[in-house]
Amino acid sequence: MKLAITPPPFPGAPVVVMIAGLGGTGSYWLAQMAALSAQFQVVSYDQCGTGNNPASLPDNYQISDMASELLSALQQAGIERFCVVGHALGALVGMQLALDYPQALSALVLVNGWLTMDVHTRRCFQIRERLLLAGGPQAWVQAQPLFLYPADWLSAHAPRMEAEEALSLAHFQGEHNLHRRLQALKNADFSATASQIACPVLIVCSQDDMLVPWTCSQQLQQVLPDSELAVMARGGHACNVTQSDEFNGLLLDRLATLLPATAAMQKECL
C-alpha cells in the first residue's frame, strides 16, 4: 500500500496518521495537511481499493482488514507508533487499530464516528445504495455532497462542487469495492469492545451532521474511558472541510495535550 508521508518538522516529531471515510482518499484531508505538517510528521493515504491503491476487495472484507493493511504499510515505512485522526469509517479503523495493536497507538481522534451504525445513518446509506442501483456511479457521486455538507455551504461553493463531482466520478472506486467497503461499515460494532481502548481519545462532532447524529459521539464519550468530547455547532458531516479553520485550531490545541512530548521536543530543537 502506498503512503504519502511528510518530512518530520524536527527529529522525533510525533506521527499523525489521517484516515478518511468511505470515499477512502487521502486528499480528503488537504485542509489539515499544511496546519499539521509544521508540528507533526503526517501520513495520508488512499485506502485499499481506492485511488492510488487499486485492488479488488474480497467478499468478506472487514474493518479489521483495513486496520491490518494500514499497520503493515506503516511498519514497512519504519513507523511503529502514531496518533490516528479518523473520519467516520476512518474513525472505526482507528478504533480497530487501538484494540488490535494498542502498542502502536499514542492517541486517537474520532471525527463524526460511532460505536454501531445509527438507524438514521443506516437509512441514509440504504437510500444512497438505491441511487447507485438505479442511476449508477453518477447518481451516487451527485448525491454524496448532500450528506456531507450544509446546504448553505453547498450553495456558496457550487463551482467547487461541480469540479469535485467530475473528479470523484473519474476516480470512482467501482461498485464492487464500494459494496464491500459499505458492508464492512455496516458490520462494524464497537459497543462491546470500545471500553477496552486504553489510549487517550478526542471525539469531535458537528451538531448539524445530516448523516451521523452528533449524539453518536456522545455515546462514544460515555464508553471510552480516557476521552474528551468537542462539539462544533456547525460544519456538517465533513466539518473539517467546511469549517477547516475552527477544526484545525481545535485539533492542534487538543493534540498538544494528547501528545505532550510535542512542545518539549520542539523547544529542544530550537
Summary of the structure (lengths in Angstrom):
residues: 270
radius of gyration: 17.6
end to end distance: 35.0
largest distance: 59.0
contacts: 914
relative contact order: 0.16
helix: 53%
strand: 15%
